[in-house]
Amino acid sequence: MKKPIQINFDPEGRLWVAGSSLYPQIKPGEEANDQILIMEDTDRDGIADQTTVFAEGLLMPTGIEPGDGGAYVGQSTELLHLKDTDGDGRADEKRVVLSGFGTEDTHHILHTLRWGHDGQLYMNQSIYIHSHLETPNGLVRLNSGGLLHLRPSNLDLGVYLRGFCNPWGHQFDEYGQSFVTDGAGYQGITYGVPGAMYFTYAGGRRLLDSVSPGSYPKFCGLEIIQSEQWPQDWQGSAITCDFRAHRIVRFSISENEAGYAAQEVGDLVRSLDPTFRPIDVKVGPDGALYVADWSNPIIQHGEVDFRDSRRDKVTGRIWRISYKNHPLLPRAGLVGMSDGQLMGELKSPNAYNRKQARRILTERGDAIHGSLRDWTEQHDDEQDRLQALWMHQSLDQVNMPLLEELLQADDGRVRAAAVRVLRFWMKEDSNAEVWLAQLVRDKHPRVRLEALRALSHSKTGSAAALALSVLQHPMDRFLDYGLWLTINDLVDPWIQSIQNGNWDPAGKEAELEFGLSSIEPAKASKVLEPLIASRTGDELMEGPWTSLIAKAGTVSQLNRLIEIVQDDARDETAVLKCLSALNDASRLRRLKPTGQQARIARLFNHPNQEVQIAALDLVREWKFAGALNALMATAKNDGAQEQVRGRAVLALGAIGGDDAWNSLKLLITPDQPESIRRLATQSLAVTKPDAALPQVWETLNELQSEAELEALWTYLIQRRQVLSVMKSAIKNISLSRKAAQAGIRSVQKAGRNEPEFLLAIEKVGQLISDQNNVNPDSFLKMADLAESKGDPARGEAVYRRPELGCVACHAIGGVGGQVGPDLTSIGASAPTDYLVESLIAPNAKIKEGYHSVILETKDGEEYSGILQSENGDEYFLRNAVNQIVSVPKQDVSEKTMGASMMPAGLLEALSDQDKHDLLSFLSKLGESGPFDAARNNVARRWKLRAGRHTDEQFGIERIIVDTSGSAWNPADTLVDGRLLQPIMAQALRLRNINQVTSLIGLMATASFETTGERVTININANDDTRLWIDGREFEYKRELSTSLPAGKHTMVLQLNPGNLPSFLRSEIEGATFVANE
């Protein structure tokens, strides 16, 4: 077959396949002739022996689900229903069910069609899609990734989940709970809470994290094993596809608080065939697992040329995987069954039988009502009666007595499922809020979560009050998020109930605090004034009040914060909270206190350094000239901490004027620390760009620290006026080679398109750039040389060189920077010549989601980086040094698309052998062997602490219970998980690891998360090692098995520096090591 995209079975046991040979883009003049196939194994030998072309002439069908006498097909802008009316096996009737789906990107369009237990058709779209769908009930919009649900009988359409990047996997468990995988994310398995927002959702002020600890490869497709063909310990396991690394992966899913926890168990299948690309998985009528294989050496979308001849347009495979020594299940013959027999199949342990029996019964419609009533009366088991309830929902037939019975079921999972049904039937039940008042107090946390999400549809002040009352019961992260989501859904009636006195906050401080902290500040401001006026200064320091004043308070309330700051009895924590709130109010809302700013200057001499810095930053934000003398004194004070002096210098530059200018000129002399010289130079430049230019060139030539050089260049090129005068004058000056190299790196990292400026820097710095290799033929040649002459082990050492910045920008196995794409499986997914091109010409093809954004502010500053998120007030960018920078939207005058954050010319400083080795390493990433980092059961990030003699006074106990301080230094392992001695020494800034002479020795720590299962930890260390987990000492063994509660745990090792292993390595089963902590 040609390129299968989605597969689904029908009640007859036939496999329907949507495929496309046109993907990723139809050629000009090419005929749209993609197909829907029906495949059948008539003799039950596991091989399809009959294939029918059900439909053709389609344009990239990306979803297929049989039903309603035909099949629903997702194609381009439309959801179609195709039907065979004359019985020849080919569709002859086409109906457009919905239109208006976005088509911005062909691998993001409508996909992953799935019938739900409730009779609704669920469907997905991805991040770049903007859909505007007209229905008889109104317009439904989804301007991002997400999931929708549709009742085809009345076209009742709703948004189910929002966010994700490319969610090509969705499946339900036996209680109707949703799980999602993402083909462009790194979250593993995600639990779907109705109405929740997930990563990438634009404008989402708070997002729900996945239930899989750690970082994962991209996963496509999802199935949950509910089949007697598989052993009992496989039941409920999630199966998904790591299509980049040619493998199919198994996760366990377990109950965890109101939600779930998912743990990667291992590979179900792994292939060495580079064309094996599993993208969809389904359990079939025989209980076996069927796999749609895209069968292509190239899987990149935008990164690889759409016309690349290596794209396989015709090959496709469907695999069947069954459990050895377990018989296949007999075909049930569902289509010919009576209503009663089909209802008996609703009790089947096999999900295929349940789903298809429900589908047949639903399509039989009103005729089954009597049979359904009789069957329900004959079955007392709660799960059987839940199936009956879902049948009523599938038929769109309300049965309140059955629902109310199951709302009181013994099994909390059944109660939770019943609450989900109540959410859809609330309009039919006048007692819905009465029930929800009881359910929001339920002993099972998932019932409380479902009750919260049902309350969000009530739109009354009483519903908001009930939602907040959940705080009177145990909370967890799922309930906390569910309440946050719900109170935002109910914000208007809740605020109104506060204003009219129907909701009295007296005695409900926790509920008031949660609610006001959760909603938009503009909404909170409507009730903030009287609530704050009645509180003392001490009370304002508790709870959310300072934060709310920052976000929504008035000038008089800011004045109160000034008064609190001046109270010498206040501890530094309270003072810092107030200073932070005052800064945010000015930064985000341009609101300042009146007439009291001068009081802040006295805090420049506060005994706490954090308070000093916060006060200096606040004066800088205000540009308060009244503090000029105090700032000049602080900036010139050689006895002050360098960081404090630097903040004073920045404040002087922000205020400007002749007095500030003269003070700053005194701070650029060679006797000053380089950081002060750099900050003074950039402050001079922003104050008077033309006049400061001689000092700028002088400082650039005299700074020795590469970090300070790059920091100065980065600051200068982000100021439009400064950059303009530099570009005009650069041809007439000279730069040191070091300064020029730093300038080129800074301009390129900023993602700026400044070719003439870069050429000028190269010329005045006497640098030579080799651009002769930027052509496709040379890319192929370099790829061949990497294959024949490269050494991947040496290449990993090249990759880790700090001057290249690879580790700072990219992650492997979840460890590393997040500026650029994760490289865990890049070698298994990208041709080597494309890796060459991405290194030499990074702007030629930029991976989706990694274009830089340039924000120009009204005062001429420019910020560049990868847009991580935004809300109503701020943009959040990840800059070239992996920092998150917030930029107030009210300051932004222009937002433009930049280039790649990856600098060009990275390979120019490398020898030919280094280039071959680096490319060889990258090309092996993701392949089975020492460069496979797909599983995160290996510790790849440690933190090290060299014992000090001062530690000996207090003993080791204090060290093992706190691994968060600055004395702990991060150290990343090789891809295979080995932490070599030289890596340890480098992390500790020691020439030789044996320089650790304290009796405390060398401490190493790594964190992991468990779902509550028994864990087995393997540690490669010597026998004199000591081991603690969560502060409790265990006898050190190379293999330790123990039971730990669900959650995060910290392992600490004490190593003898005089008897270190050649490498430290740890692997764990039943848990996941935490990366990038």
C-alpha positions, 0 to 999 in steps of 0.5 A: 500500500502507499504510505499509511497514515492512520488505521482503524478497524470496523465491526466486521474486523476489516482494517481501514487505512488512510494513506497518501503518496502526495505528502508532504506537498502536491506538485503543480499539475499533479492529480490528487489521487490518494486512497482509502483502503479496506484490507481483510484477512478472510482466511485468518492467517494473519496476512491480508488477502483482500484489499478494496479501494474504498475511495480515491481522488483524495488530497492527503487524507490524514484520518479514518474512522469507520462508522454510520454506514461508511467512514469519516475521513479527515482531508485538508479543510474538511471532515468528510463522510464517505458511503457505499450505497450500492454495495460494490465496496466503493464509496459513491456518496460524499458528504461534507460534515464540517469544513473550516479546518486550517491547512497551514501545515500538512502534517498538522491538519485534521487527524487521529479520528477516534470514536469515544465511549460516549458516542462522540467522534474525537479528532485532533489538530496540531500547533500551526492550525487555525480552525473556524468551524460553523455548526448549527449551534454556532461557530467553534474555533481552535487556533492551535493544537488540540482535540475536538469532540463531535456528536455527528447526529446533531453536529454538537462540536466542542473543544476537548483539550487545547495545546500540544505540538503535534498530537498524533496519539489519543486513546481511552482507558476502560473508564473513559479517561484520555491519554495523548502522545505528541509527535513533536513534543518530549512529554511522553504520555499526557493525561487529558483533563477536559478543558485543560491547556497543554504545552505550546498553547498560545495565551495559556497562562498555566499549562498542565504537565504530562504524567511521564517524568523526564524527557522523551523522544517524539511519540506517534500513535497510541493504543492501550492494551485491553486484550486477552491475547496479551498477558495479564501484566500487559493489560492497561499498558500504553503502546506508542511509536518512537518513529525516529528511532525505529521502535515501538515503546511500552509504558505502564500507567498507574493511578496517581492522586487525581490523575495518573503516572506513566512509566516507560517499561521498555521497547516492544519492538526495535528495528535496524531497518532505517525505513521502519517508521511506525506511526499508528498502532491498534489492537485488532479483532484477533487481539493482536497489535497492528502497526502502520509503518510509514516506511521511509528513510526520510521523515522530516517535514520542513527540514528536508526538501519536499522534492528530495528524491529519497522520499519514498512515495509508494512503500507502506507496511502493516505489521501484526504483533501477537504475544508468543504462546498465546492463542489469537482470539476468535472472531466474535461475529459481531455484525450478525448478533442480536441486540442482547448478544451485542450488549453482552459484548460490552462486558468483554475484556477485549476493548475491540469487542466493546468498541465495535459492539457499542458502535453497532448498537449506536447505529441501530438507534432507537430500536435498541431502547427496549433491549437496553432497558432489559439488559440494564435491569439484569446486570448489577455490576457497576462496570456493566451498568457504566457500559449501559450508561455510555450506551444511553449517552451514545444514543443521546438518550438521557437516563437520570436514574441510572446516572444518579445511581452511578454517581453513588457507585462504590468504585471511585473510577465509576463515579468519576466516569459518571460525573463526566456524563453529568457534565453533558446532561446538566441542562436536563437535570435541575439537581445537577449542582446539588449532586456536584456539591456532594461530588466535589467533596468525594473521597476519591480525588478523581471524582473531585476533579471531574466535579470541578470540570463539570461545575465550569459549565454551570456559569453561576456564582454558586458553582464557583463557590462549590469549586473553591470549597474543594480546598477544604479537602486534600489537594494535589497537582491535578486538583490544583490545576483543575480548580485553577481552570474552573475558577477562570471559567467561572470568574465573572459570576464569582466576582459578581457574587463577591460584589453583591455579597452572595459570597462572603470571604470571611473565614474563607481566606484560603479560597479567596487567596486561591481564586484571586491569585488564579484569575486575570489581574484586571478581574481581581482588581474589581474586588481588590480595593476593599479587601486590601484596605481592611488588612494590616501590613502584616496581613498583606505580607501573607498570601497573594496580596503583594503579588495582586497589588503588583498585577492589579493594585492602585497607586495608593496600594503601591504607597502602602508597600513603600511604607512597609519597606521603610519599616526597619522591623520587617525581615528581608523576605517581606522587603523583597516581596514588596520591592518585587511587586513595585518593580512588576507594577512599573514594568508591566503596567507603568504604575508607580507610587507617588512622592515616596520613591526617594525612600528606596535609596536608603536600601542601597546600604541594607545588610542583605545583598538581595535587598540591595540589588532589588532596590537598585533594580527598582530605581533603574526601572523607575529611572528615578533621578532623585537617587542619582547621588546614592547610585554614584556612591554605590557604583564607585564603592570598591568595597561593595560587592561587584554584583551590587556595583554593577546594578548601580552602574546599570541604573545610572545608564538608565537614568542618563544625563551629564552627571551619570555620564561623568560618573560612568566614564570613571568606571571604564578604566583598566583598574576596574573589574572587567564586569564593571568596565563592560557595564559602564561601557554599555551604559555610556553607549545607551546614554550617548551612542555617538559620544560613547563610540571611542570608549566602546571600541576601546573596551572591546579591544581590552576585555580579555574575558570571552564571556564579558566580550560576548555580553557587551556585544550582545547588549550593543547590537540589541540597541537600535541606535547604538547598532546604527552608529557602530555600523557606520563607524566600523570600517574606520577602526580596528578590532582585536581578533578575539573581539571580532570573533566574539562579535561574530558569535554574538550577532549570529546567536542573536539570529540577526540578518546583518551580512554586511556588518558581519563582513565588516567585523571579519575585515577589521578583525582580520578574520577569513571566512570560508563560505565555499562549502555551502552547496549540496554537492559538498554536503554529500561529500562531507557526509561520505567522509564522516561515514568513512573517516569519522569516529563518533566517540571522538565526535562526542568530545568535539560536541562537548567543547564549551566554545562550540556551544552545542551542549548549551543549546541542544539536549540529548536524552533530555539533558542540555539546552533548550534553545535548539531542537532535541538531538536524541534521535537525530541520527536515526531520523535525518540524512547525514548530508542534511546534518551537514547543511544544518551546521554550515548553513543553519538558516537554509532550513529551520526546524518548525518552532525554532525560528527566532523572534525579534522584539523591538521595544519603544525605547530602541532595545531589541530582544531575540530568542525562541518564543516560549510562551506569552500571556496578556502582559508579557512575551517569554523568550529563550535567548541564546544562552538558554535563559528565559527573558520576559518582555512586557507587551506594552513596551514592544513596538514591533515583532518580527521573525528572525533567523536561526539561533544557531550561528553559521560558521561553527565548523570553520574553527575545526580541523577536517578530522574534527568535522568528520568526527562530529558529523559521525557522532551526530549521525549515530545518535538514536541508533541502537548502541552506545549513542542511544539516549532514548530511554531515561532510565539512565542518570545523565545529569549528576550534581557533584560536591567536593567536600571542604574542610569546613564541612567536617565541622558539621558532618555529612548529614547536612550535605545529604539532606540538601542538594540544592545549594551553589556548592553542587555543580552540574555534570553531564554524562556521555550519551551512554551514561558514563560520567568520566573522571575528567568530566568530574574534574571539569565540573568541579573546576579542578585540574585533577579529581584527586585534588579533593582531600577533605575527609568528606570526599566527593559527593554525587547526587541524581534525582529520579521519579517513581510511580510507586513501583519497586525500583532496582538501581544499578550503580557503577562505583567502588565498594567503599561508596556510601549511598543515601536515598532521601536522607536514609542510608542504604548498604551500598550494592552495585544492584539495589532493589527497594520499594519507594513511594510515588514521587521524586527521590534524591540519591546521594553517593559519597565517593572516595577521591583516592579510589574512584572508579574510571567512570560513574554510571547508574541505571534504574528500573521502575523509575525515571531519572530527572534530567535538566534539573 
